[in-house]
Amino acid sequence: MARSFRQHAAMSACGLALVVACGYVVVERLHASHEVRTTTVYNAVPDVEVVTPEPGAKTLAITLPGTIDAWYQAPIYPQASGYVKMWYKDFGADVKAGDTLAEINAPGLDAQYAQARADLDAQAAKYNLAVVSAGRWHAMAKSQAVSGQSVSVADANRKSGYAEMEASQHNLDRFSALEKFKTIVAPFDGTVTSRDINVGDYVSVGGGEHKEGGEASQMFVVADMHRMRLFVSVPEVFSYMLKPGLTATVSVPQFSDHTFEAKFLTVAKGYDPNTRTAVTEFTIENPDHLLWPGTFASVYLKAPAEGNMWRIPTATLVFQEEGMQVAVVGADNHAHFRSITVGRMADTHTDVISGLQPSDRIIRNPPADLLEGQEVRVVVPEKGYGHADEEIDG
């Protein structure tokens, strides 16, 4: 009996242990399931870091590339085809308006001029004969020796002869003007920046077979450099700076220790659709001719920033079909996308012209799957996390 009791007790202990073990397993599974549900619910709400807008800079500065050109620059082409007889001004020569740059030997033009003069003499002789004939017909008409029709014909011949003589005179004037173009002169005071001819070269007025495509032969380029024009392509977002009174500081590679002041002149009131820039023109005084046409320039512009501008990290920007946006966390901790108008964009920070309030909580690096109205959890990241851009920018 004692043995049976011990066996029964052992079986009871085993059963109890089995029940305890099963209960433990069930409790653990219930606890794990609760943990999974809790974690799932927690992870369903993304953690986000928020920043608030900072006031933008009081002044805005930008450095842009530019090109310096002459105040006036004239490429000179021949108006008479022929061979270069002699050139008198070389590269870099200072010239006055009317100075002779070169002479052209144009025998074909000379022959045409002589022919036009001969045609005028012939037409003048015919006209004089028509005048004499008309006078005789009028004298005979007084005695009614000829018909009135004959007198009318004589008068018509006289008028026709006069018209033909005038046409010949105009033709002679045209060739006389072309004869003057055999001498190439400077159009204004300036400097010869290019000479593209040599003695004996054939130069053409264009439209002939002597140049490929029939274009004219450029002979010289004369530039007026007492004042220079500076051309800068200014991005669209900075165009509000472009107004009378704006000055720019200009530096050029050949004078690394010297700067020039450029004054705003005008702006092309339209943007290039490919670059979103507007061509802007400045003037630079150049009395010593230090600056030459075609010079590359680094142009530094500085002006008061546009009012009510805010500065936010570039990492907060969201590019949507609706345009540039940011994700803002509302008082209910739900995210809402808001459209903004951006100004200057840099690697770390972006200026916002409109669309923000100083109290806005803007999500930095918003998740790609963030939805409008989705609940978010605002957290404060560990020091140093996500702030490398501020350290670099500072």
Sine and cosine of phi, psi and omega as CSV:
sin_phi,cos_phi,sin_psi,cos_psi,sin_omega,cos_omega
0.00,0.00,-0.67,0.74,0.02,-1.00
-0.87,0.49,-0.63,0.78,0.01,-1.00
-0.91,0.40,-0.65,0.76,0.02,-1.00
-0.90,0.44,-0.59,0.80,0.00,-1.00
-0.92,0.39,-0.66,0.75,-0.01,-1.00
-0.91,0.42,-0.63,0.78,0.03,-1.00
-0.90,0.43,-0.65,0.76,0.00,-1.00
-0.91,0.41,-0.63,0.77,0.01,-1.00
-0.92,0.40,-0.64,0.77,0.01,-1.00
-0.91,0.42,-0.67,0.75,0.02,-1.00
-0.91,0.42,-0.59,0.80,0.03,-1.00
-0.91,0.40,-0.65,0.76,0.01,-1.00
-0.90,0.44,-0.65,0.76,0.03,-1.00
-0.90,0.44,-0.65,0.76,0.01,-1.00
-0.90,0.43,-0.67,0.75,0.02,-1.00
-0.89,0.45,-0.68,0.73,0.02,-1.00
-0.88,0.48,-0.62,0.78,0.01,-1.00
-0.92,0.40,-0.65,0.76,0.03,-1.00
-0.90,0.44,-0.68,0.73,0.02,-1.00
-0.88,0.47,-0.68,0.73,0.00,-1.00
-0.90,0.44,-0.69,0.73,0.02,-1.00
-0.90,0.44,-0.66,0.75,0.03,-1.00
-0.88,0.47,-0.64,0.77,0.01,-1.00
-0.89,0.46,-0.69,0.72,0.01,-1.00
-0.88,0.47,-0.69,0.72,0.00,-1.00
-0.89,0.45,-0.70,0.71,0.01,-1.00
-0.88,0.47,-0.67,0.74,0.01,-1.00
-0.89,0.47,-0.68,0.73,0.01,-1.00
-0.90,0.43,-0.65,0.76,0.05,-1.00
-0.89,0.45,-0.66,0.75,0.02,-1.00
-0.90,0.44,-0.69,0.73,0.01,-1.00
-0.90,0.44,-0.64,0.77,0.03,-1.00
-0.90,0.44,-0.63,0.78,0.04,-1.00
-0.91,0.42,-0.66,0.75,0.02,-1.00
-0.89,0.46,-0.65,0.76,0.01,-1.00
-0.90,0.44,-0.71,0.71,0.01,-1.00
-0.89,0.45,-0.67,0.74,0.00,-1.00
-0.89,0.45,-0.71,0.71,0.00,-1.00
-0.91,0.42,-0.64,0.77,0.00,-1.00
-0.89,0.45,-0.71,0.71,0.02,-1.00
-0.90,0.44,-0.65,0.76,-0.01,-1.00
-0.91,0.41,-0.71,0.71,-0.03,-1.00
-0.95,0.32,-0.31,0.95,0.03,-1.00
-0.92,0.39,-0.35,0.94,0.04,-1.00
-0.97,-0.24,0.94,-0.35,-0.07,-1.00
-0.94,0.34,0.58,-0.81,0.13,-0.99
-0.99,0.16,0.72,-0.69,0.01,-1.00
-0.71,-0.70,0.49,-0.87,0.14,-0.99
-0.98,-0.22,0.66,-0.76,-0.03,-1.00
-0.87,-0.49,0.47,-0.88,0.08,-1.00
-0.74,-0.67,0.35,-0.94,0.06,-1.00
-0.92,-0.38,0.50,-0.86,-0.01,-1.00
-0.89,0.46,0.57,-0.82,0.10,-1.00
-0.95,-0.31,0.54,-0.84,0.05,-1.00
-0.86,0.52,0.66,-0.75,0.01,-1.00
-0.94,0.34,0.18,-0.98,0.00,-1.00
-0.91,0.42,0.52,-0.85,0.02,-1.00
-0.95,0.32,-0.52,0.85,0.03,-1.00
-0.82,-0.57,0.43,-0.90,-0.01,-1.00
-0.85,-0.53,0.78,-0.63,0.00,-1.00
-0.81,-0.58,0.60,-0.80,-0.01,-1.00
-0.49,-0.87,0.58,-0.81,0.06,-1.00
-0.90,-0.43,0.81,-0.59,-0.07,-1.00
-0.77,-0.63,0.45,-0.89,0.11,-0.99
-0.98,0.21,0.50,-0.86,0.02,-1.00
-0.57,-0.82,0.16,-0.99,0.02,-1.00
-0.79,-0.61,0.76,-0.65,0.01,-1.00
-0.99,-0.10,0.75,-0.67,0.01,-1.00
-0.76,-0.65,0.25,-0.97,-0.03,-1.00
-0.94,0.34,0.37,-0.93,0.06,-1.00
-0.89,0.45,-0.75,0.66,0.20,-0.98
-0.78,-0.62,0.63,-0.77,0.05,-1.00
-0.58,-0.81,0.86,-0.51,-0.10,-0.99
-0.85,-0.53,0.91,-0.41,0.23,-0.97
-0.97,0.26,0.74,-0.67,-0.10,-0.99
-0.96,-0.29,0.82,-0.57,-0.01,-1.00
-0.90,-0.44,0.45,-0.89,0.01,-1.00
-0.96,0.27,0.56,-0.83,0.14,-0.99
-0.95,-0.31,0.06,1.00,0.07,-1.00
-0.67,-0.74,0.80,-0.60,0.01,-1.00
-0.99,0.16,0.68,-0.74,0.01,-1.00
0.15,-0.99,-0.30,-0.95,-0.04,-1.00
-0.95,-0.31,0.63,-0.77,-0.02,-1.00
-0.92,0.38,0.89,-0.46,0.01,-1.00
-0.98,0.19,-0.69,0.72,0.01,-1.00
-0.20,-0.98,0.59,-0.81,0.18,-0.98
-0.92,-0.40,0.51,-0.86,-0.16,-0.99
-0.86,-0.52,-0.25,0.97,-0.02,-1.00
-0.81,-0.58,0.77,-0.64,-0.05,-1.00
-0.96,-0.27,-0.05,-1.00,0.04,-1.00
-0.80,0.61,0.70,-0.71,0.09,-1.00
0.99,0.16,0.01,1.00,-0.03,-1.00
-0.96,0.29,0.72,-0.69,0.12,-0.99
-0.99,0.11,0.75,-0.67,-0.07,-1.00
-0.77,-0.64,0.38,-0.92,0.11,-0.99
-0.95,-0.30,0.38,-0.93,0.02,-1.00
-0.85,0.53,0.79,-0.62,0.00,-1.00
1.00,-0.08,-0.16,0.99,0.04,-1.00
-0.89,0.45,0.62,-0.78,0.01,-1.00
-0.97,0.24,0.81,-0.58,0.03,-1.00
-0.99,-0.12,-0.61,0.80,-0.03,-1.00
-0.27,-0.96,0.24,-0.97,0.08,-1.00
-0.79,-0.61,0.58,-0.81,-0.02,-1.00
-0.91,-0.42,0.73,-0.69,0.11,-0.99
-1.00,-0.05,0.92,-0.40,-0.09,-1.00
-0.80,-0.60,0.98,0.20,-0.02,-1.00
-0.88,0.48,-0.55,0.83,0.03,-1.00
-0.90,0.44,-0.68,0.73,0.04,-1.00
-0.91,0.41,-0.64,0.77,0.03,-1.00
-0.86,0.50,-0.66,0.75,0.01,-1.00
-0.91,0.41,-0.64,0.77,0.03,-1.00
-0.92,0.40,-0.59,0.80,0.03,-1.00
-0.91,0.42,-0.69,0.72,0.03,-1.00
-0.90,0.44,-0.63,0.77,0.03,-1.00
-0.90,0.44,-0.66,0.75,0.02,-1.00
-0.90,0.43,-0.61,0.79,0.04,-1.00
-0.92,0.40,-0.66,0.76,0.03,-1.00
-0.91,0.42,-0.65,0.76,0.04,-1.00
-0.88,0.48,-0.63,0.78,0.03,-1.00
-0.90,0.43,-0.68,0.73,0.02,-1.00
-0.87,0.49,-0.66,0.75,0.00,-1.00
-0.91,0.42,-0.70,0.72,0.00,-1.00
-0.92,0.39,-0.57,0.82,0.05,-1.00
-0.91,0.42,-0.64,0.77,0.04,-1.00
-0.91,0.43,-0.67,0.74,0.03,-1.00
-0.89,0.45,-0.64,0.77,0.00,-1.00
-0.91,0.41,-0.68,0.73,0.01,-1.00
-0.88,0.48,-0.63,0.77,0.05,-1.00
-0.91,0.42,-0.65,0.76,0.02,-1.00
-0.90,0.44,-0.58,0.82,0.03,-1.00
-0.92,0.40,-0.70,0.71,0.02,-1.00
-0.90,0.44,-0.69,0.72,-0.01,-1.00
-0.89,0.46,-0.67,0.74,0.00,-1.00
-0.90,0.44,-0.61,0.79,0.03,-1.00
-0.90,0.44,-0.66,0.75,0.01,-1.00
-0.91,0.41,-0.67,0.74,0.00,-1.00
-0.90,0.44,-0.60,0.80,0.04,-1.00
-0.92,0.39,-0.62,0.79,0.01,-1.00
-0.91,0.41,-0.65,0.76,0.01,-1.00
-0.95,0.32,-0.47,0.88,-0.01,-1.00
-0.92,0.38,-0.46,0.89,-0.01,-1.00
-0.90,0.44,-0.54,0.84,0.05,-1.00
-1.00,-0.06,0.15,0.99,0.00,-1.00
0.83,0.56,0.58,0.82,0.03,-1.00
-0.99,0.11,-0.31,0.95,0.02,-1.00
-0.76,-0.65,0.27,-0.96,-0.01,-1.00
-0.99,0.15,0.35,-0.94,0.05,-1.00
-0.90,0.43,-0.50,0.87,0.03,-1.00
-0.88,0.47,-0.65,0.76,0.00,-1.00
-0.90,0.43,-0.62,0.79,0.03,-1.00
-0.91,0.41,-0.65,0.76,0.01,-1.00
-0.90,0.44,-0.64,0.77,0.04,-1.00
-0.89,0.45,-0.64,0.77,0.01,-1.00
-0.90,0.43,-0.65,0.76,0.04,-1.00
-0.90,0.43,-0.65,0.76,0.02,-1.00
-0.90,0.44,-0.64,0.77,0.04,-1.00
-0.89,0.45,-0.61,0.79,0.03,-1.00
-0.90,0.43,-0.72,0.70,0.01,-1.00
-0.91,0.42,-0.64,0.77,0.02,-1.00
-0.90,0.44,-0.66,0.75,0.02,-1.00
-0.89,0.45,-0.59,0.81,0.02,-1.00
-0.92,0.39,-0.67,0.74,0.00,-1.00
-0.90,0.44,-0.67,0.75,0.02,-1.00
-0.91,0.41,-0.58,0.82,0.04,-1.00
-0.92,0.39,-0.64,0.77,0.04,-1.00
-0.90,0.44,-0.66,0.75,0.03,-1.00
-0.88,0.48,-0.66,0.75,0.04,-1.00
-0.91,0.42,-0.58,0.81,0.03,-1.00
-0.90,0.43,-0.67,0.74,0.03,-1.00
-0.91,0.42,-0.62,0.79,0.03,-1.00
-0.90,0.43,-0.64,0.76,0.05,-1.00
-0.91,0.42,-0.63,0.78,0.03,-1.00
-0.89,0.46,-0.61,0.79,0.01,-1.00
-0.90,0.44,-0.73,0.68,0.00,-1.00
-0.94,0.34,-0.48,0.88,0.07,-1.00
-0.91,0.41,-0.63,0.78,0.04,-1.00
-0.92,0.39,-0.65,0.76,0.02,-1.00
-0.91,0.42,-0.55,0.83,0.04,-1.00
-0.87,0.50,-0.59,0.81,0.01,-1.00
-0.93,0.37,-0.45,0.89,-0.01,-1.00
-0.96,0.27,-0.09,1.00,0.11,-0.99
-0.92,0.39,-0.34,0.94,0.09,-1.00
-0.97,-0.22,0.89,-0.45,-0.01,-1.00
-1.00,0.00,0.82,-0.57,-0.07,-1.00
-0.84,-0.54,0.36,-0.93,0.03,-1.00
-0.96,0.29,0.73,-0.69,-0.04,-1.00
-0.97,0.23,-0.38,0.92,0.00,-1.00
-0.34,-0.94,0.15,-0.99,0.07,-1.00
-0.91,0.42,0.73,-0.69,-0.01,-1.00
0.03,-1.00,-0.41,-0.91,-0.04,-1.00
-0.76,-0.65,0.67,-0.74,0.06,-1.00
-0.97,0.22,0.92,-0.39,-0.01,-1.00
-0.98,-0.19,-0.16,0.99,0.02,-1.00
-0.43,-0.90,0.69,-0.72,0.14,-0.99
-0.77,-0.64,0.90,-0.44,-0.12,-0.99
-0.93,-0.37,0.36,0.93,-0.04,-1.00
-0.75,-0.66,0.32,-0.95,0.15,-0.99
-0.69,-0.73,0.29,-0.96,0.02,-1.00
-0.86,0.51,0.75,-0.66,0.01,-1.00
1.00,-0.07,-0.21,0.98,0.03,-1.00
-0.91,0.42,0.59,-0.81,0.12,-0.99
-1.00,0.00,0.78,-0.62,0.03,-1.00
-0.88,-0.47,0.59,-0.81,-0.10,-0.99
-0.81,-0.59,0.53,-0.85,0.05,-1.00
-0.98,0.20,-0.08,1.00,0.01,-1.00
0.99,-0.17,0.35,-0.94,0.02,-1.00
0.99,0.11,-0.02,1.00,0.00,-1.00
-0.97,-0.26,-0.14,-0.99,-0.05,-1.00
-1.00,-0.06,0.02,1.00,-0.11,-0.99
-0.99,0.17,-0.34,0.94,0.04,-1.00
-0.84,-0.54,0.64,-0.77,-0.02,-1.00
-0.87,0.49,0.80,-0.60,-0.03,-1.00
0.99,0.12,-0.08,1.00,0.04,-1.00
0.98,0.20,0.27,0.96,-0.03,-1.00
-0.98,0.19,0.36,-0.93,0.00,-1.00
-0.97,0.25,0.30,-0.96,-0.02,-1.00
-1.00,-0.09,0.90,-0.44,0.06,-1.00
-0.95,0.31,0.71,-0.71,-0.05,-1.00
-0.96,-0.28,-0.77,0.63,-0.03,-1.00
-0.65,-0.76,0.26,-0.97,0.26,-0.97
-0.77,-0.64,0.81,-0.58,0.02,-1.00
-0.90,-0.43,0.75,-0.66,-0.06,-1.00
-0.82,-0.57,0.69,-0.73,0.12,-0.99
-1.00,-0.09,0.93,-0.38,-0.14,-0.99
-0.92,-0.40,0.31,0.95,0.02,-1.00
-0.92,0.39,-0.42,0.91,0.10,-1.00
-0.61,-0.79,0.58,-0.82,-0.06,-1.00
-0.90,-0.44,0.40,-0.92,0.10,-1.00
-0.96,-0.28,0.71,-0.71,0.03,-1.00
-0.92,-0.40,0.83,-0.55,-0.01,-1.00
-0.94,-0.34,0.81,-0.59,-0.03,-1.00
-0.75,-0.66,0.71,-0.71,0.10,-1.00
-1.00,-0.06,0.96,-0.30,-0.09,-1.00
-0.99,-0.11,0.78,-0.62,0.01,-1.00
-0.85,0.52,0.45,-0.89,-0.08,-1.00
-0.83,0.56,-0.65,0.76,-0.10,-1.00
-0.94,0.33,-0.23,0.97,0.02,-1.00
-0.96,-0.27,0.09,1.00,-0.11,-0.99
-0.92,0.40,-0.36,0.93,0.01,-1.00
-0.90,0.43,-0.33,0.94,0.03,-1.00
-0.95,0.32,-0.36,0.93,-0.20,-0.98
-0.99,0.11,0.99,-0.14,0.00,-1.00
-0.45,-0.89,0.35,-0.94,0.00,-1.00
-0.81,0.59,0.64,-0.77,-0.03,-1.00
0.99,-0.17,-0.27,0.96,0.02,-1.00
-0.94,0.33,0.71,-0.70,0.07,-1.00
-0.85,-0.53,0.41,-0.91,0.00,-1.00
-0.77,-0.64,0.53,-0.85,0.09,-1.00
-0.99,-0.17,0.82,-0.57,-0.15,-0.99
-0.90,-0.43,0.73,-0.68,0.13,-0.99
-0.82,-0.57,0.54,-0.84,-0.02,-1.00
-0.79,-0.61,0.44,-0.90,-0.09,-1.00
-0.87,0.49,-0.57,0.82,-0.11,-0.99
-0.98,0.22,-0.22,0.98,0.04,-1.00
-0.77,-0.64,0.97,0.23,-0.10,-1.00
-0.92,0.38,-0.39,0.92,-0.04,-1.00
-0.97,-0.24,0.27,0.96,-0.07,-1.00
-0.67,-0.74,0.64,-0.77,0.06,-1.00
-0.85,-0.53,0.33,-0.94,-0.01,-1.00
-0.81,-0.58,0.50,-0.87,0.04,-1.00
-0.99,-0.15,0.78,-0.63,0.03,-1.00
-0.90,-0.43,0.67,-0.74,-0.02,-1.00
-0.95,-0.32,0.68,-0.73,0.00,-1.00
-0.87,0.49,0.73,-0.68,0.02,-1.00
-0.92,-0.39,-0.82,0.57,-0.02,-1.00
-0.27,-0.96,0.17,-0.98,0.03,-1.00
-0.65,-0.76,0.63,-0.78,0.08,-1.00
-0.95,0.31,0.92,-0.39,-0.13,-0.99
-0.97,0.22,0.90,0.44,0.01,-1.00
-0.09,-1.00,0.51,-0.86,-0.05,-1.00
-0.97,-0.26,0.59,-0.81,0.14,-0.99
-0.95,0.31,0.88,-0.48,-0.06,-1.00
-0.91,0.42,-0.32,0.95,-0.01,-1.00
-0.99,0.12,-0.58,0.82,-0.06,-1.00
-0.92,-0.38,-0.19,0.98,-0.05,-1.00
0.83,0.55,0.68,0.73,0.04,-1.00
-0.79,-0.62,0.37,-0.93,0.05,-1.00
-0.89,-0.46,0.76,-0.66,0.03,-1.00
-0.94,0.33,0.83,-0.55,-0.04,-1.00
-0.87,-0.50,0.65,-0.76,-0.08,-1.00
-0.90,-0.44,0.76,-0.65,0.09,-1.00
-0.87,-0.49,0.26,-0.97,0.07,-1.00
-0.86,-0.51,0.58,-0.82,0.03,-1.00
-0.76,-0.65,0.82,-0.57,0.08,-1.00
-0.93,0.37,0.69,-0.72,-0.10,-0.99
-0.62,-0.78,0.84,0.54,-0.09,-1.00
-0.90,0.44,-0.48,0.88,-0.02,-1.00
-1.00,-0.08,0.08,1.00,0.01,-1.00
0.85,0.53,0.58,0.82,0.05,-1.00
-0.94,0.35,-0.58,0.81,-0.01,-1.00
-1.00,-0.05,0.65,-0.76,-0.01,-1.00
-0.90,-0.44,0.43,-0.90,0.04,-1.00
-0.87,0.48,0.61,-0.79,0.02,-1.00
1.00,0.04,0.06,1.00,-0.04,-1.00
-0.95,0.31,0.69,-0.72,0.13,-0.99
-0.98,0.22,0.66,-0.75,-0.02,-1.00
-0.75,-0.66,0.57,-0.82,0.15,-0.99
-0.98,-0.22,0.88,-0.47,-0.17,-0.99
-0.94,-0.34,0.87,-0.49,0.00,-1.00
-0.98,-0.22,0.88,-0.48,0.00,-1.00
-0.93,-0.38,0.66,-0.75,0.03,-1.00
-0.60,-0.80,0.75,-0.66,-0.03,-1.00
-0.43,-0.90,0.36,-0.93,0.08,-1.00
-0.85,0.52,0.67,-0.74,0.00,-1.00
-0.94,0.34,0.44,-0.90,0.04,-1.00
-0.90,0.43,0.63,-0.78,-0.07,-1.00
-0.90,0.44,0.40,-0.92,0.07,-1.00
0.85,0.53,0.63,0.77,0.04,-1.00
-0.99,-0.17,0.66,-0.75,-0.01,-1.00
-0.89,-0.46,0.41,-0.91,-0.03,-1.00
-0.87,-0.49,0.78,-0.62,0.00,-1.00
-0.72,-0.69,0.38,-0.93,0.07,-1.00
-0.89,0.45,0.63,-0.77,0.03,-1.00
-0.89,0.46,-0.42,0.91,0.00,-1.00
-0.92,0.39,-0.19,0.98,0.01,-1.00
-1.00,0.05,-0.19,0.98,-0.11,-0.99
-0.96,0.29,0.60,-0.80,0.05,-1.00
-0.81,-0.58,0.80,-0.60,0.00,-1.00
-0.99,-0.13,0.95,-0.32,-0.02,-1.00
-0.87,-0.49,0.13,-0.99,0.05,-1.00
-0.88,0.47,-0.49,0.87,-0.02,-1.00
-0.97,0.23,-0.12,0.99,-0.02,-1.00
0.90,-0.44,-0.32,-0.95,-0.03,-1.00
-0.96,0.28,0.75,-0.66,-0.03,-1.00
-0.63,-0.78,0.22,-0.97,0.20,-0.98
-0.75,-0.66,0.40,-0.92,0.06,-1.00
-0.99,-0.17,0.86,-0.50,-0.06,-1.00
-0.94,-0.34,0.69,-0.72,0.03,-1.00
-1.00,-0.03,0.85,-0.53,0.01,-1.00
-0.99,0.16,0.00,-1.00,0.00,-1.00
-0.90,0.44,-0.42,0.91,0.00,-1.00
-1.00,0.02,0.19,0.98,0.00,-1.00
0.87,0.49,0.59,0.81,0.12,-0.99
-0.90,-0.43,0.60,-0.80,-0.06,-1.00
-1.00,0.09,0.65,-0.76,0.04,-1.00
-0.69,-0.73,0.76,-0.65,0.01,-1.00
-0.99,0.12,0.66,-0.75,-0.03,-1.00
-0.73,-0.69,0.73,-0.68,0.02,-1.00
-0.98,0.21,0.62,-0.78,0.00,-1.00
-0.72,-0.69,0.30,-0.95,0.11,-0.99
-0.93,-0.37,0.88,-0.47,-0.09,-1.00
-1.00,-0.10,0.46,-0.89,0.11,-0.99
-0.95,-0.31,-0.90,-0.43,-0.01,-1.00
-0.96,0.28,0.73,-0.69,0.03,-1.00
-0.91,-0.40,0.75,-0.66,0.08,-1.00
-0.83,-0.56,0.00,-1.00,-0.04,-1.00
-0.90,0.43,-0.61,0.79,-0.11,-0.99
-0.96,-0.27,-0.57,0.82,-0.07,-1.00
-0.73,-0.68,0.43,-0.90,0.00,-1.00
-0.73,-0.68,0.67,-0.74,0.08,-1.00
-1.00,0.04,0.73,-0.69,-0.01,-1.00
-0.92,-0.39,0.82,-0.57,-0.05,-1.00
-0.99,0.13,-0.64,0.77,-0.04,-1.00
-0.45,-0.89,0.37,-0.93,0.07,-1.00
0.94,-0.34,-0.04,1.00,-0.05,-1.00
-0.83,-0.56,0.42,-0.91,0.14,-0.99
-0.87,-0.50,0.48,-0.88,-0.06,-1.00
-0.89,0.47,-0.39,0.92,-0.03,-1.00
-1.00,-0.04,0.02,1.00,-0.04,-1.00
-0.90,0.43,0.67,-0.74,0.11,-0.99
-0.98,-0.21,0.95,-0.30,-0.13,-0.99
-0.98,-0.22,0.73,-0.69,-0.03,-1.00
-0.98,0.22,0.80,-0.60,0.10,-1.00
-1.00,0.08,0.70,-0.71,-0.03,-1.00
0.76,0.65,0.87,0.49,-0.02,-1.00
-0.88,0.48,0.63,-0.78,0.01,-1.00
-0.85,0.52,0.53,-0.85,-0.04,-1.00
-0.91,0.42,-0.46,0.89,-0.03,-1.00
-0.99,-0.14,0.25,0.97,0.00,-1.00
-0.92,0.40,0.72,-0.69,-0.04,-1.00
-0.94,-0.35,0.40,-0.92,0.07,-1.00
-0.89,0.46,0.78,-0.62,0.02,-1.00
0.99,0.14,0.05,1.00,-0.03,-1.00
-0.96,0.29,0.62,-0.79,0.03,-1.00
-0.96,0.29,0.65,-0.76,0.02,-1.00
-0.73,-0.68,0.30,-0.95,0.02,-1.00
-0.88,-0.47,0.88,-0.47,-0.02,-1.00
-0.99,0.15,0.82,-0.57,0.00,-1.00
-0.80,-0.61,0.36,-0.93,0.07,-1.00
-0.96,-0.26,0.90,-0.44,-0.05,-1.00
-0.94,0.34,0.31,-0.95,0.07,-1.00
-0.89,0.46,0.51,-0.86,-0.01,-1.00
-0.84,0.54,0.76,-0.65,0.01,-1.00
1.00,-0.10,-0.30,0.95,-0.03,-1.00
-0.99,0.12,0.81,-0.59,0.10,-1.00
0.97,0.26,0.16,0.99,-0.05,-1.00
-0.88,-0.48,0.33,0.94,0.01,-1.00
-0.90,0.43,-0.52,0.85,-0.04,-1.00
-0.92,0.40,-0.62,0.78,0.03,-1.00
-0.90,0.43,-0.63,0.78,-0.02,-1.00
-0.91,0.42,-0.67,0.74,0.01,-1.00
-0.92,0.40,-0.70,0.72,-0.05,-1.00
-0.91,0.42,-0.58,0.82,-0.01,-1.00
-0.95,0.31,0.00,0.00,0.00,0.00
